Amino acid sequence: MISLNPEERPTVSIEEAGIVLGISRWGAYQAAKTGELPTVRFGRRVRVPTAALRRMLALDDSADADGITGR
């Protein structure tokens, strides 16, 4: 299960964001490269803020606080 609760997990990997969005790993990296997928950089590591991912998916604060299951 991939948690999208920003308090529990402020960022996720690009791969995990791709799973949540239902796109391939390559597609997730391409979306990050073009700016379609918001990212933050920590040194060489690139992460996706869960708050931004929740906004992309139009998940409100009353959504399942435990996160959603990635497949």
C-alpha positions in Angstrom: 0.0 0.0 0.0 1.3 3.4 -0.9 0.3 6.1 1.6 -0.5 9.5 0.3 -1.0 11.0 3.7 1.4 14.1 3.7 1.8 14.0 7.5 2.8 10.3 7.4 4.9 10.5 4.2 5.7 13.9 2.8 7.2 12.6 -0.4 7.2 9.4 -2.6 9.5 8.2 -5.2 8.8 8.8 -8.9 8.2 5.0 -9.3 5.6 5.0 -6.5 3.9 8.1 -8.0 3.7 6.2 -11.3 2.0 3.3 -9.6 -0.5 5.5 -7.9 -1.2 7.3 -11.2 -1.4 4.0 -13.1 1.4 4.9 -15.5 4.7 3.1 -16.3 8.0 3.8 -14.6 9.2 5.4 -17.9 6.1 7.4 -18.2 6.5 8.7 -14.6 10.1 9.8 -15.3 9.0 11.5 -18.5 6.2 13.3 -16.7 8.7 14.4 -14.0 11.2 15.6 -16.7 8.6 17.6 -18.6 7.1 19.1 -15.3 3.8 17.3 -15.6 4.6 15.5 -12.4 5.8 18.0 -9.7 9.1 17.1 -8.1 11.5 18.3 -5.5 15.2 17.6 -5.5 17.3 16.7 -2.5 20.9 16.5 -3.8 20.7 13.8 -6.5 17.5 12.4 -5.2 14.2 13.4 -6.9 10.9 13.0 -5.0 7.3 13.7 -5.6 5.5 15.7 -2.8 2.4 13.7 -1.7 0.4 16.9 -1.2 1.0 17.8 -4.9 0.1 14.3 -6.0 -3.1 14.4 -3.9 -4.0 17.7 -5.6 -3.3 16.2 -9.0 -5.7 13.3 -8.2 -8.3 15.8 -6.7 -8.2 13.9 -3.4 -9.6 16.0 -0.6 -8.6 15.9 3.1 -11.6 13.7 3.9 -10.2 11.0 1.6 -8.9 7.7 3.2 -6.3 8.9 5.7 -4.5 5.6 5.5 -3.6 6.2 1.8 -4.6 4.4 -1.3 -3.5 1.1 -2.6 -1.1 1.2 -5.6 -1.3 -1.6 -8.1 
